[in-house]
Amino acid sequence: MSGRCDKVGRVARLARGGVRNPERVENAVTKALNWLNQDQNADGSWGNNSKGAMTGFALLCYLGHCDLTDSPEYGEAVAKGIKYLVELGDEKDGWLYVTNHKHGSAYAHGIASYALAEAYGMTEKAFILPVLQKAIRRIIVGQQDDGGWVYMVERPGPDNLRLVDFGNKGASDTSVSGWQFQALKAAYNTGAIFRILSLHLN
């Protein structure tokens, strides 16, 4: 991941890939990040309804450009975005979706978990890890026998609540599975120890 932090190297790789004006690409990315800065919600999230997914997407944009919490231009936005996802995961016992929708929740959790794993791997902020561990645990226990993941389903919870969880019937969905794979790979790349069996989840 360190290669993304070398601006000269990024431009050089674009040139090697046949991009005629790599500086224009860099400028376009900067403009996009500036737009994200202006569009962030007061609570640190992005979007209106699918805040888990949208915050994950936005953070991945910053992190992909190596803008971390100490970035002069975007550090505050990154820090607030990470804080939002951590607080969301604390509130929902590891889940990182907002809207209870069988399709959207499945995507949102994978996307936000991926972003949180990247954030932890690049910043090593200790407060991220407990929620990341629970989020990854949710993915692992939701894996189907065929190796993939399906959309969410409702299941009974404590005090007559209805909880949304990964389903376990039917052939796995490739796009839902792809985001969970990305999250798992990013978590693995952190080098952290995930004591999955020690986590208690409802």
ZIKA-V166665 format. One record per residue. SS is DSSP state (H for helix, E for strand, - for the rest). Layout:
ss: [SS;SS]
This chain:
ss: [-;H;H;H;H;-;H;H;H;H;H;H;H;H;H;H;-;-;-;-;-;H;H;H;H;H;H;H;H;H;H;H;H;H;H;H;H;H;H;-;-;-;-;-;-;-;-;-;-;-;H;H;H;H;H;H;H;H;H;H;H;H;H;H;-;-;-;-;-;-;-;-;-;-;H;H;H;H;H;H;H;H;H;H;H;H;H;H;H;H;H;-;-;-;-;-;-;-;-;-;-;-;-;H;H;H;H;H;H;H;H;H;H;H;H;H;H;H;H;H;H;H;H;-;-;H;H;H;H;H;H;H;H;H;H;H;H;H;H;H;H;-;-;-;-;-;-;-;-;-;-;E;E;E;E;E;-;H;H;H;-;E;E;E;E;E;-;-;-;-;-;-;-;H;H;H;H;H;H;H;H;H;H;H;H;H;H;H;H;-;-;-;-;-;-;H;H;H;-;-;-;-]
